Amino acid sequence: EIIKDPSIDTRTNSTPFVIGETVTGLTSGCKFKVAAPNDFYRFNPYDDSALPDSYASTTAFLNIDTIELSKQATGDYYGNFQVQEVLVGTSGATAVVRDRRLISDRFGKLRTSFFIPSPSLDTNPRWATGTRTLRLSTSEVDSRLAGAVASAAETNYEASGTLNTVQENVLAVRNADVVRDTVTQNRTIRSTRTELRQIGWYDPLAQSFIVDETDGVFLTSIDVYFFKKDASIPVSMQIRTMENGYPTTTILPFSDVTLEPDSVQLSESAAVATKFTF
């Protein structure tokens, strides 16, 4: 959220921001790339209004390209802007940061950036190497009780260091005898993918099927026919294992697909299908 009105804050101007330009914070020194207002989000998370294709002279928000931020640890775009900081674009546009809030849109989508400052400064916090869990939750105390949390999401952050070891090597050169041996080697490779998820107990529409092929099958997509849909709630498709005739909480890898309402096709006669591609 930004202030983009000279009558409210004289540090701003009426020059609109341009998509793709670089914005610099005058206090923190951060640098961001401006994304289109409707890039990723189609509805404004702050007031749920439809987002435009470009910025106006009084647009009160700025969409940051977080994909560019995540490309490099230290690159062209980095940093963490501060509240009441002045932002200046290469186009000459200026604005003041009004507030920093993590708010999802009407579909529950949220994209943000997690910035770790340089550990070379003693005043900055230190981050231990290894795997850490980064969790966002609507609960101020991070409650894990069912029904106590409206929404939550988490992912693993991994950090590792590199230790350079200098070693002296002595190389002796002499004529080598070439020996040819025939070697037979058997090697078994197993790949295991582990996914940890908090599965809620819902009452979904389920359909069971049996795979009787010897080597199994590869499912690429499933067509589903819808008669009605919600205006804002997305729909999810999952393939789960079954036990005693009921779906379990085990979701097969890569089989969880969610479509927004705009991607769901309606048909009163089952003539138009909605495709879920895995």
Secondary structure, 3 states (H helix, E strand, C coil): CEECCCCCCCCCCCCCCCCCCEEEECCCCCEEEECCCCCCCCECCCCCCECCCCCCCCCCCCCECHHHHCCCCCCCCECCCCCCCEEEECCCCEEEECCCCCCCCCCCCCCCCCCCCCCCCCCCCCCCCEEEEEEEECCCCCCCCCCCCCCEEEEEEEECCCCCCCCCCCCCCCCCCCCCCCCCCCCCCCCCCCCCCCCCCCCCCCCCCCCCCCCCCCCCEEEECECCCCCCCCEEECCEEEECCEEEEEECCCCCEEECHHHCCECCCCCCCEEEEC
